[in-house]
Amino acid sequence: MANNEETSTTLKRSWFQELKGEFKKITWLNKASLAKQSVVVIIVTIILGALIAVLDYLIKYGLSFIVG
Protein backbone atom coordinates (compact mmCIF):
# COMPACT_ATOMS: atom_id res chain seq x y z
CA MET A 1 0.00 0.00 0.00
CA ALA A 2 2.78 2.45 0.86
CA ASN A 3 4.39 1.89 -2.53
CA ASN A 4 1.14 2.77 -4.33
CA GLU A 5 0.80 6.00 -2.34
CA GLU A 6 4.37 7.00 -3.15
CA THR A 7 3.85 6.21 -6.83
CA SER A 8 0.62 8.22 -6.88
CA THR A 9 2.30 11.21 -5.24
CA THR A 10 5.22 10.99 -7.64
CA LEU A 11 2.88 10.79 -10.64
CA LYS A 12 0.92 13.83 -9.48
CA ARG A 13 4.09 15.82 -8.90
CA SER A 14 5.47 14.74 -12.29
CA TRP A 15 2.21 15.64 -14.01
CA PHE A 16 2.19 19.12 -12.50
CA GLN A 17 5.83 19.67 -13.43
CA GLU A 18 5.10 18.64 -17.02
CA LEU A 19 2.05 20.90 -17.08
CA LYS A 20 4.14 23.82 -15.84
CA GLY A 21 6.72 23.08 -18.53
CA GLU A 22 4.04 23.04 -21.23
CA PHE A 23 2.66 26.39 -20.07
CA LYS A 24 6.14 27.89 -20.41
CA LYS A 25 6.12 26.86 -24.10
CA ILE A 26 2.99 28.89 -24.87
CA THR A 27 3.53 32.03 -26.91
CA TRP A 28 0.87 34.60 -26.15
CA LEU A 29 -0.23 37.22 -28.66
CA ASN A 30 0.43 40.89 -28.06
CA LYS A 31 -2.54 43.23 -27.76
CA ALA A 32 -2.35 44.54 -31.33
CA SER A 33 -2.41 41.06 -32.88
CA LEU A 34 -5.16 39.94 -30.55
CA ALA A 35 -7.28 42.97 -31.45
CA LYS A 36 -6.78 42.43 -35.20
CA GLN A 37 -7.63 38.75 -35.02
CA SER A 38 -10.68 39.42 -32.85
CA VAL A 39 -11.99 41.96 -35.36
CA VAL A 40 -11.50 39.45 -38.19
CA VAL A 41 -13.38 36.76 -36.26
CA ILE A 42 -16.27 39.14 -35.53
CA ILE A 43 -16.48 40.27 -39.17
CA VAL A 44 -16.41 36.71 -40.52
CA THR A 45 -19.07 35.69 -37.99
CA ILE A 46 -21.34 38.55 -39.10
CA ILE A 47 -20.83 37.70 -42.78
CA LEU A 48 -21.56 34.00 -42.24
CA GLY A 49 -24.61 34.85 -40.14
CA ALA A 50 -25.95 37.10 -42.89
CA LEU A 51 -25.25 34.44 -45.52
CA ILE A 52 -27.10 31.81 -43.51
CA ALA A 53 -30.04 34.21 -42.99
CA VAL A 54 -30.25 34.92 -46.74
CA LEU A 55 -30.09 31.22 -47.61
CA ASP A 56 -32.75 30.48 -45.00
CA TYR A 57 -35.01 33.15 -46.47
CA LEU A 58 -34.48 31.87 -50.02
CA ILE A 59 -35.21 28.27 -49.01
CA LYS A 60 -38.30 29.40 -47.10
CA TYR A 61 -39.49 31.41 -50.10
CA GLY A 62 -38.78 28.54 -52.48
CA LEU A 63 -40.67 26.03 -50.36
CA SER A 64 -43.67 28.34 -49.94
CA PHE A 65 -43.70 28.86 -53.73
CA ILE A 66 -43.59 25.08 -54.35
CA VAL A 67 -46.08 24.05 -51.65
CA GLY A 68 -48.62 26.64 -52.26
HTML snippet that shows the backbone in 3Dmol.js (N, CA, C, O; Angstrom):
<script src="https://3Dmol.org/build/3Dmol-min.js"></script>
<div id="view" style="width:600px;height:400px;position:relative"></div>
<script>
const pdb = `
ATOM      1  N   MET A   1       0.820  -1.192   0.000  1.00  0.00           N
ATOM      2  CA  MET A   1       0.000   0.000   0.000  1.00  0.00           C
ATOM      3  C   MET A   1       0.865   1.256   0.000  1.00  0.00           C
ATOM      4  O   MET A   1       0.553   2.214  -0.708  1.00  0.00           O
ATOM      5  N   ALA A   2       1.927   1.272   0.768  1.00  0.00           N
ATOM      6  CA  ALA A   2       2.777   2.455   0.857  1.00  0.00           C
ATOM      7  C   ALA A   2       3.417   2.745  -0.500  1.00  0.00           C
ATOM      8  O   ALA A   2       3.583   3.905  -0.878  1.00  0.00           O
ATOM      9  N   ASN A   3       3.770   1.698  -1.222  1.00  0.00           N
ATOM     10  CA  ASN A   3       4.394   1.889  -2.526  1.00  0.00           C
ATOM     11  C   ASN A   3       3.419   2.551  -3.505  1.00  0.00           C
ATOM     12  O   ASN A   3       3.822   3.399  -4.301  1.00  0.00           O
ATOM     13  N   ASN A   4       2.146   2.169  -3.449  1.00  0.00           N
ATOM     14  CA  ASN A   4       1.137   2.766  -4.328  1.00  0.00           C
ATOM     15  C   ASN A   4       0.941   4.249  -4.021  1.00  0.00           C
ATOM     16  O   ASN A   4       0.776   5.062  -4.931  1.00  0.00           O
ATOM     17  N   GLU A   5       0.960   4.596  -2.729  1.00  0.00           N
ATOM     18  CA  GLU A   5       0.796   5.995  -2.343  1.00  0.00           C
ATOM     19  C   GLU A   5       1.979   6.822  -2.817  1.00  0.00           C
ATOM     20  O   GLU A   5       1.799   7.945  -3.288  1.00  0.00           O
ATOM     21  N   GLU A   6       3.182   6.284  -2.699  1.00  0.00           N
ATOM     22  CA  GLU A   6       4.373   7.003  -3.153  1.00  0.00           C
ATOM     23  C   GLU A   6       4.336   7.171  -4.670  1.00  0.00           C
ATOM     24  O   GLU A   6       4.677   8.234  -5.187  1.00  0.00           O
ATOM     25  N   THR A   7       3.931   6.143  -5.369  1.00  0.00           N
ATOM     26  CA  THR A   7       3.848   6.211  -6.826  1.00  0.00           C
ATOM     27  C   THR A   7       2.815   7.240  -7.251  1.00  0.00           C
ATOM     28  O   THR A   7       3.047   8.002  -8.190  1.00  0.00           O
ATOM     29  N   SER A   8       1.676   7.270  -6.570  1.00  0.00           N
ATOM     30  CA  SER A   8       0.617   8.220  -6.881  1.00  0.00           C
ATOM     31  C   SER A   8       1.097   9.651  -6.651  1.00  0.00           C
ATOM     32  O   SER A   8       0.844  10.532  -7.473  1.00  0.00           O
ATOM     33  N   THR A   9       1.784   9.882  -5.541  1.00  0.00           N
ATOM     34  CA  THR A   9       2.301  11.211  -5.238  1.00  0.00           C
ATOM     35  C   THR A   9       3.341  11.629  -6.268  1.00  0.00           C
ATOM     36  O   THR A   9       3.362  12.777  -6.712  1.00  0.00           O
ATOM     37  N   THR A  10       4.194  10.698  -6.640  1.00  0.00           N
ATOM     38  CA  THR A  10       5.216  10.988  -7.645  1.00  0.00           C
ATOM     39  C   THR A  10       4.586  11.304  -8.995  1.00  0.00           C
ATOM     40  O   THR A  10       5.024  12.223  -9.686  1.00  0.00           O
ATOM     41  N   LEU A  11       3.557  10.543  -9.375  1.00  0.00           N
ATOM     42  CA  LEU A  11       2.878  10.792 -10.641  1.00  0.00           C
ATOM     43  C   LEU A  11       2.205  12.156 -10.661  1.00  0.00           C
ATOM     44  O   LEU A  11       2.258  12.864 -11.666  1.00  0.00           O
ATOM     45  N   LYS A  12       1.573  12.525  -9.551  1.00  0.00           N
ATOM     46  CA  LYS A  12       0.918  13.826  -9.479  1.00  0.00           C
ATOM     47  C   LYS A  12       1.943  14.938  -9.597  1.00  0.00           C
ATOM     48  O   LYS A  12       1.734  15.904 -10.331  1.00  0.00           O
ATOM     49  N   ARG A  13       3.051  14.809  -8.876  1.00  0.00           N
ATOM     50  CA  ARG A  13       4.094  15.824  -8.905  1.00  0.00           C
ATOM     51  C   ARG A  13       4.682  15.910 -10.317  1.00  0.00           C
ATOM     52  O   ARG A  13       4.909  17.007 -10.827  1.00  0.00           O
ATOM     53  N   SER A  14       4.926  14.766 -10.943  1.00  0.00           N
ATOM     54  CA  SER A  14       5.474  14.736 -12.287  1.00  0.00           C
ATOM     55  C   SER A  14       4.501  15.367 -13.271  1.00  0.00           C
ATOM     56  O   SER A  14       4.916  16.106 -14.164  1.00  0.00           O
ATOM     57  N   TRP A  15       3.223  15.088 -13.119  1.00  0.00           N
ATOM     58  CA  TRP A  15       2.212  15.641 -14.010  1.00  0.00           C
ATOM     59  C   TRP A  15       2.174  17.161 -13.903  1.00  0.00           C
ATOM     60  O   TRP A  15       2.114  17.855 -14.918  1.00  0.00           O
ATOM     61  N   PHE A  16       2.209  17.680 -12.677  1.00  0.00           N
ATOM     62  CA  PHE A  16       2.189  19.125 -12.499  1.00  0.00           C
ATOM     63  C   PHE A  16       3.462  19.773 -13.032  1.00  0.00           C
ATOM     64  O   PHE A  16       3.407  20.878 -13.572  1.00  0.00           O
ATOM     65  N   GLN A  17       4.582  19.120 -12.894  1.00  0.00           N
ATOM     66  CA  GLN A  17       5.832  19.667 -13.435  1.00  0.00           C
ATOM     67  C   GLN A  17       5.775  19.701 -14.959  1.00  0.00           C
ATOM     68  O   GLN A  17       6.218  20.670 -15.575  1.00  0.00           O
ATOM     69  N   GLU A  18       5.237  18.659 -15.564  1.00  0.00           N
ATOM     70  CA  GLU A  18       5.098  18.639 -17.017  1.00  0.00           C
ATOM     71  C   GLU A  18       4.109  19.707 -17.479  1.00  0.00           C
ATOM     72  O   GLU A  18       4.335  20.365 -18.494  1.00  0.00           O
ATOM     73  N   LEU A  19       3.028  19.879 -16.746  1.00  0.00           N
ATOM     74  CA  LEU A  19       2.046  20.898 -17.078  1.00  0.00           C
ATOM     75  C   LEU A  19       2.678  22.287 -17.015  1.00  0.00           C
ATOM     76  O   LEU A  19       2.461  23.113 -17.902  1.00  0.00           O
ATOM     77  N   LYS A  20       3.452  22.541 -15.978  1.00  0.00           N
ATOM     78  CA  LYS A  20       4.140  23.820 -15.841  1.00  0.00           C
ATOM     79  C   LYS A  20       5.100  24.042 -17.004  1.00  0.00           C
ATOM     80  O   LYS A  20       5.197  25.150 -17.531  1.00  0.00           O
ATOM     81  N   GLY A  21       5.805  22.994 -17.402  1.00  0.00           N
ATOM     82  CA  GLY A  21       6.718  23.083 -18.534  1.00  0.00           C
ATOM     83  C   GLY A  21       5.993  23.379 -19.827  1.00  0.00           C
ATOM     84  O   GLY A  21       6.490  24.147 -20.651  1.00  0.00           O
ATOM     85  N   GLU A  22       4.815  22.778 -20.025  1.00  0.00           N
ATOM     86  CA  GLU A  22       4.037  23.036 -21.229  1.00  0.00           C
ATOM     87  C   GLU A  22       3.527  24.474 -21.262  1.00  0.00           C
ATOM     88  O   GLU A  22       3.499  25.099 -22.322  1.00  0.00           O
ATOM     89  N   PHE A  23       3.124  24.999 -20.109  1.00  0.00           N
ATOM     90  CA  PHE A  23       2.656  26.386 -20.067  1.00  0.00           C
ATOM     91  C   PHE A  23       3.774  27.360 -20.392  1.00  0.00           C
ATOM     92  O   PHE A  23       3.511  28.435 -20.931  1.00  0.00           O
ATOM     93  N   LYS A  24       5.005  27.015 -20.080  1.00  0.00           N
ATOM     94  CA  LYS A  24       6.138  27.885 -20.409  1.00  0.00           C
ATOM     95  C   LYS A  24       6.375  27.932 -21.914  1.00  0.00           C
ATOM     96  O   LYS A  24       6.963  28.894 -22.409  1.00  0.00           O
ATOM     97  N   LYS A  25       5.934  26.918 -22.652  1.00  0.00           N
ATOM     98  CA  LYS A  25       6.124  26.862 -24.098  1.00  0.00           C
ATOM     99  C   LYS A  25       5.114  27.715 -24.868  1.00  0.00           C
ATOM    100  O   LYS A  25       5.309  27.987 -26.053  1.00  0.00           O
ATOM    101  N   ILE A  26       4.043  28.136 -24.207  1.00  0.00           N
ATOM    102  CA  ILE A  26       2.986  28.888 -24.872  1.00  0.00           C
ATOM    103  C   ILE A  26       3.497  30.272 -25.260  1.00  0.00           C
ATOM    104  O   ILE A  26       4.129  30.959 -24.457  1.00  0.00           O
ATOM    105  N   THR A  27       3.219  30.669 -26.487  1.00  0.00           N
ATOM    106  CA  THR A  27       3.534  32.034 -26.914  1.00  0.00           C
ATOM    107  C   THR A  27       2.220  32.799 -27.014  1.00  0.00           C
ATOM    108  O   THR A  27       1.347  32.458 -27.814  1.00  0.00           O
ATOM    109  N   TRP A  28       2.093  33.818 -26.207  1.00  0.00           N
ATOM    110  CA  TRP A  28       0.871  34.599 -26.154  1.00  0.00           C
ATOM    111  C   TRP A  28       0.953  35.739 -27.148  1.00  0.00           C
ATOM    112  O   TRP A  28       2.034  36.271 -27.400  1.00  0.00           O
ATOM    113  N   LEU A  29      -0.174  36.114 -27.711  1.00  0.00           N
ATOM    114  CA  LEU A  29      -0.231  37.219 -28.656  1.00  0.00           C
ATOM    115  C   LEU A  29      -0.100  38.549 -27.927  1.00  0.00           C
ATOM    116  O   LEU A  29      -0.467  38.675 -26.758  1.00  0.00           O
ATOM    117  N   ASN A  30       0.433  39.542 -28.643  1.00  0.00           N
ATOM    118  CA  ASN A  30       0.426  40.887 -28.063  1.00  0.00           C
ATOM    119  C   ASN A  30      -0.949  41.504 -28.302  1.00  0.00           C
ATOM    120  O   ASN A  30      -1.767  40.941 -29.030  1.00  0.00           O
ATOM    121  N   LYS A  31      -1.198  42.640 -27.701  1.00  0.00           N
ATOM    122  CA  LYS A  31      -2.544  43.231 -27.759  1.00  0.00           C
ATOM    123  C   LYS A  31      -2.956  43.612 -29.168  1.00  0.00           C
ATOM    124  O   LYS A  31      -4.120  43.459 -29.537  1.00  0.00           O
ATOM    125  N   ALA A  32      -2.011  44.108 -29.963  1.00  0.00           N
ATOM    126  CA  ALA A  32      -2.351  44.537 -31.330  1.00  0.00           C
ATOM    127  C   ALA A  32      -2.792  43.342 -32.173  1.00  0.00           C
ATOM    128  O   ALA A  32      -3.802  43.420 -32.873  1.00  0.00           O
ATOM    129  N   SER A  33      -2.055  42.251 -32.115  1.00  0.00           N
ATOM    130  CA  SER A  33      -2.414  41.058 -32.884  1.00  0.00           C
ATOM    131  C   SER A  33      -3.740  40.475 -32.399  1.00  0.00           C
ATOM    132  O   SER A  33      -4.574  40.050 -33.198  1.00  0.00           O
ATOM    133  N   LEU A  34      -3.914  40.464 -31.112  1.00  0.00           N
ATOM    134  CA  LEU A  34      -5.157  39.940 -30.551  1.00  0.00           C
ATOM    135  C   LEU A  34      -6.349  40.769 -31.009  1.00  0.00           C
ATOM    136  O   LEU A  34      -7.395  40.218 -31.353  1.00  0.00           O
ATOM    137  N   ALA A  35      -6.196  42.087 -31.017  1.00  0.00           N
ATOM    138  CA  ALA A  35      -7.283  42.966 -31.452  1.00  0.00           C
ATOM    139  C   ALA A  35      -7.594  42.733 -32.929  1.00  0.00           C
ATOM    140  O   ALA A  35      -8.762  42.629 -33.302  1.00  0.00           O
ATOM    141  N   LYS A  36      -6.564  42.651 -33.773  1.00  0.00           N
ATOM    142  CA  LYS A  36      -6.779  42.434 -35.204  1.00  0.00           C
ATOM    143  C   LYS A  36      -7.482  41.105 -35.461  1.00  0.00           C
ATOM    144  O   LYS A  36      -8.426  41.043 -36.248  1.00  0.00           O
ATOM    145  N   GLN A  37      -7.032  40.063 -34.812  1.00  0.00           N
ATOM    146  CA  GLN A  37      -7.635  38.745 -35.020  1.00  0.00           C
ATOM    147  C   GLN A  37      -9.059  38.695 -34.484  1.00  0.00           C
ATOM    148  O   GLN A  37      -9.915  38.030 -35.067  1.00  0.00           O
ATOM    149  N   SER A  38      -9.320  39.382 -33.392  1.00  0.00           N
ATOM    150  CA  SER A  38     -10.678  39.423 -32.846  1.00  0.00           C
ATOM    151  C   SER A  38     -11.628  40.131 -33.803  1.00  0.00           C
ATOM    152  O   SER A  38     -12.761  39.692 -33.999  1.00  0.00           O
ATOM    153  N   VAL A  39     -11.163  41.233 -34.400  1.00  0.00           N
ATOM    154  CA  VAL A  39     -11.986  41.961 -35.363  1.00  0.00           C
ATOM    155  C   VAL A  39     -12.293  41.067 -36.566  1.00  0.00           C
ATOM    156  O   VAL A  39     -13.427  41.040 -37.045  1.00  0.00           O
ATOM    157  N   VAL A  40     -11.294  40.342 -37.053  1.00  0.00           N
ATOM    158  CA  VAL A  40     -11.502  39.448 -38.191  1.00  0.00           C
ATOM    159  C   VAL A  40     -12.526  38.377 -37.849  1.00  0.00           C
ATOM    160  O   VAL A  40     -13.401  38.076 -38.661  1.00  0.00           O
ATOM    161  N   VAL A  41     -12.428  37.804 -36.670  1.00  0.00           N
ATOM    162  CA  VAL A  41     -13.383  36.764 -36.263  1.00  0.00           C
ATOM    163  C   VAL A  41     -14.795  37.333 -36.180  1.00  0.00           C
ATOM    164  O   VAL A  41     -15.748  36.681 -36.608  1.00  0.00           O
ATOM    165  N   ILE A  42     -14.941  38.519 -35.645  1.00  0.00           N
ATOM    166  CA  ILE A  42     -16.266  39.135 -35.531  1.00  0.00           C
ATOM    167  C   ILE A  42     -16.841  39.429 -36.916  1.00  0.00           C
ATOM    168  O   ILE A  42     -18.018  39.172 -37.167  1.00  0.00           O
ATOM    169  N   ILE A  43     -16.015  39.965 -37.815  1.00  0.00           N
ATOM    170  CA  ILE A  43     -16.484  40.273 -39.169  1.00  0.00           C
ATOM    171  C   ILE A  43     -16.898  39.004 -39.913  1.00  0.00           C
ATOM    172  O   ILE A  43     -17.952  38.973 -40.547  1.00  0.00           O
ATOM    173  N   VAL A  44     -16.085  37.974 -39.840  1.00  0.00           N
ATOM    174  CA  VAL A  44     -16.415  36.708 -40.515  1.00  0.00           C
ATOM    175  C   VAL A  44     -17.693  36.108 -39.930  1.00  0.00           C
ATOM    176  O   VAL A  44     -18.516  35.560 -40.664  1.00  0.00           O
ATOM    177  N   THR A  45     -17.856  36.209 -38.631  1.00  0.00           N
ATOM    178  CA  THR A  45     -19.073  35.694 -37.989  1.00  0.00           C
ATOM    179  C   THR A  45     -20.309  36.434 -38.484  1.00  0.00           C
ATOM    180  O   THR A  45     -21.340  35.816 -38.750  1.00  0.00           O
ATOM    181  N   ILE A  46     -20.210  37.755 -38.609  1.00  0.00           N
ATOM    182  CA  ILE A  46     -21.344  38.547 -39.098  1.00  0.00           C
ATOM    183  C   ILE A  46     -21.662  38.184 -40.548  1.00  0.00           C
ATOM    184  O   ILE A  46     -22.828  38.028 -40.912  1.00  0.00           O
ATOM    185  N   ILE A  47     -20.620  38.050 -41.376  1.00  0.00           N
ATOM    186  CA  ILE A  47     -20.830  37.705 -42.781  1.00  0.00           C
ATOM    187  C   ILE A  47     -21.480  36.325 -42.908  1.00  0.00           C
ATOM    188  O   ILE A  47     -22.434  36.160 -43.669  1.00  0.00           O
ATOM    189  N   LEU A  48     -20.980  35.348 -42.180  1.00  0.00           N
ATOM    190  CA  LEU A  48     -21.563  34.003 -42.244  1.00  0.00           C
ATOM    191  C   LEU A  48     -22.993  33.988 -41.713  1.00  0.00           C
ATOM    192  O   LEU A  48     -23.850  33.284 -42.250  1.00  0.00           O
ATOM    193  N   GLY A  49     -23.251  34.759 -40.666  1.00  0.00           N
ATOM    194  CA  GLY A  49     -24.615  34.847 -40.143  1.00  0.00           C
ATOM    195  C   GLY A  49     -25.566  35.436 -41.157  1.00  0.00           C
ATOM    196  O   GLY A  49     -26.688  34.957 -41.316  1.00  0.00           O
ATOM    197  N   ALA A  50     -25.118  36.488 -41.853  1.00  0.00           N
ATOM    198  CA  ALA A  50     -25.950  37.102 -42.893  1.00  0.00           C
ATOM    199  C   ALA A  50     -26.171  36.135 -44.051  1.00  0.00           C
ATOM    200  O   ALA A  50     -27.277  36.046 -44.585  1.00  0.00           O
ATOM    201  N   LEU A  51     -25.129  35.415 -44.439  1.00  0.00           N
ATOM    202  CA  LEU A  51     -25.249  34.444 -45.524  1.00  0.00           C
ATOM    203  C   LEU A  51     -26.247  33.339 -45.167  1.00  0.00           C
ATOM    204  O   LEU A  51     -27.071  32.951 -45.995  1.00  0.00           O
ATOM    205  N   ILE A  52     -26.170  32.845 -43.954  1.00  0.00           N
ATOM    206  CA  ILE A  52     -27.102  31.806 -43.511  1.00  0.00           C
ATOM    207  C   ILE A  52     -28.535  32.351 -43.477  1.00  0.00           C
ATOM    208  O   ILE A  52     -29.476  31.646 -43.843  1.00  0.00           O
ATOM    209  N   ALA A  53     -28.701  33.611 -43.036  1.00  0.00           N
ATOM    210  CA  ALA A  53     -30.039  34.208 -42.992  1.00  0.00           C
ATOM    211  C   ALA A  53     -30.612  34.353 -44.395  1.00  0.00           C
ATOM    212  O   ALA A  53     -31.794  34.084 -44.612  1.00  0.00           O
ATOM    213  N   VAL A  54     -29.785  34.776 -45.350  1.00  0.00           N
ATOM    214  CA  VAL A  54     -30.255  34.923 -46.735  1.00  0.00           C
ATOM    215  C   VAL A  54     -30.622  33.564 -47.315  1.00  0.00           C
ATOM    216  O   VAL A  54     -31.670  33.426 -47.947  1.00  0.00           O
ATOM    217  N   LEU A  55     -29.782  32.567 -47.111  1.00  0.00           N
ATOM    218  CA  LEU A  55     -30.092  31.224 -47.610  1.00  0.00           C
ATOM    219  C   LEU A  55     -31.362  30.679 -46.968  1.00  0.00           C
ATOM    220  O   LEU A  55     -32.171  30.039 -47.640  1.00  0.00           O
ATOM    221  N   ASP A  56     -31.540  30.925 -45.693  1.00  0.00           N
ATOM    222  CA  ASP A  56     -32.749  30.481 -45.000  1.00  0.00           C
ATOM    223  C   ASP A  56     -33.989  31.137 -45.605  1.00  0.00           C
ATOM    224  O   ASP A  56     -35.010  30.485 -45.824  1.00  0.00           O
ATOM    225  N   TYR A  57     -33.877  32.440 -45.869  1.00  0.00           N
ATOM    226  CA  TYR A  57     -35.011  33.149 -46.468  1.00  0.00           C
ATOM    227  C   TYR A  57     -35.315  32.610 -47.863  1.00  0.00           C
ATOM    228  O   TYR A  57     -36.478  32.401 -48.209  1.00  0.00           O
ATOM    229  N   LEU A  58     -34.267  32.383 -48.668  1.00  0.00           N
ATOM    230  CA  LEU A  58     -34.484  31.868 -50.025  1.00  0.00           C
ATOM    231  C   LEU A  58     -35.102  30.472 -50.005  1.00  0.00           C
ATOM    232  O   LEU A  58     -35.993  30.178 -50.801  1.00  0.00           O
ATOM    233  N   ILE A  59     -34.642  29.627 -49.117  1.00  0.00           N
ATOM    234  CA  ILE A  59     -35.213  28.275 -49.015  1.00  0.00           C
ATOM    235  C   ILE A  59     -36.663  28.355 -48.555  1.00  0.00           C
ATOM    236  O   ILE A  59     -37.524  27.642 -49.070  1.00  0.00           O
ATOM    237  N   LYS A  60     -36.926  29.218 -47.593  1.00  0.00           N
ATOM    238  CA  LYS A  60     -38.298  29.396 -47.105  1.00  0.00           C
ATOM    239  C   LYS A  60     -39.203  29.906 -48.231  1.00  0.00           C
ATOM    240  O   LYS A  60     -40.321  29.421 -48.404  1.00  0.00           O
ATOM    241  N   TYR A  61     -38.718  30.874 -48.984  1.00  0.00           N
ATOM    242  CA  TYR A  61     -39.489  31.415 -50.104  1.00  0.00           C
ATOM    243  C   TYR A  61     -39.710  30.348 -51.176  1.00  0.00           C
ATOM    244  O   TYR A  61     -40.808  30.221 -51.717  1.00  0.00           O
ATOM    245  N   GLY A  62     -38.671  29.593 -51.473  1.00  0.00           N
ATOM    246  CA  GLY A  62     -38.785  28.538 -52.479  1.00  0.00           C
ATOM    247  C   GLY A  62     -39.769  27.464 -52.074  1.00  0.00           C
ATOM    248  O   GLY A  62     -40.559  27.005 -52.899  1.00  0.00           O
ATOM    249  N   LEU A  63     -39.735  27.058 -50.823  1.00  0.00           N
ATOM    250  CA  LEU A  63     -40.669  26.032 -50.360  1.00  0.00           C
ATOM    251  C   LEU A  63     -42.108  26.547 -50.348  1.00  0.00           C
ATOM    252  O   LEU A  63     -43.031  25.813 -50.699  1.00  0.00           O
ATOM    253  N   SER A  64     -42.303  27.804 -49.948  1.00  0.00           N
ATOM    254  CA  SER A  64     -43.667  28.338 -49.944  1.00  0.00           C
ATOM    255  C   SER A  64     -44.191  28.489 -51.378  1.00  0.00           C
ATOM    256  O   SER A  64     -45.395  28.371 -51.608  1.00  0.00           O
ATOM    257  N   PHE A  65     -43.315  28.745 -52.327  1.00  0.00           N
ATOM    258  CA  PHE A  65     -43.705  28.858 -53.729  1.00  0.00           C
ATOM    259  C   PHE A  65     -44.092  27.482 -54.285  1.00  0.00           C
ATOM    260  O   PHE A  65     -45.041  27.360 -55.059  1.00  0.00           O
ATOM    261  N   ILE A  66     -43.332  26.435 -53.871  1.00  0.00           N
ATOM    262  CA  ILE A  66     -43.595  25.081 -54.351  1.00  0.00           C
ATOM    263  C   ILE A  66     -44.863  24.513 -53.705  1.00  0.00           C
ATOM    264  O   ILE A  66     -45.718  23.952 -54.390  1.00  0.00           O
ATOM    265  N   VAL A  67     -44.973  24.662 -52.386  1.00  0.00           N
ATOM    266  CA  VAL A  67     -46.081  24.051 -51.649  1.00  0.00           C
ATOM    267  C   VAL A  67     -47.395  24.786 -51.915  1.00  0.00           C
ATOM    268  O   VAL A  67     -48.440  24.155 -52.077  1.00  0.00           O
ATOM    269  N   GLY A  68     -47.344  26.072 -51.958  1.00  0.00           N
ATOM    270  CA  GLY A  68     -48.616  26.644 -52.261  1.00  0.00           C
ATOM    271  C   GLY A  68     -48.810  28.010 -51.871  1.00  0.00           C
ATOM    272  O   GLY A  68     -49.882  28.571 -52.100  1.00  0.00           O
TER     273      GLY A  68
END
`;
const viewer = $3Dmol.createViewer("view");
viewer.addModel(pdb, "pdb");
viewer.setStyle({}, {cartoon: {color: "spectrum"}});
viewer.zoomTo();
viewer.render();
</script>
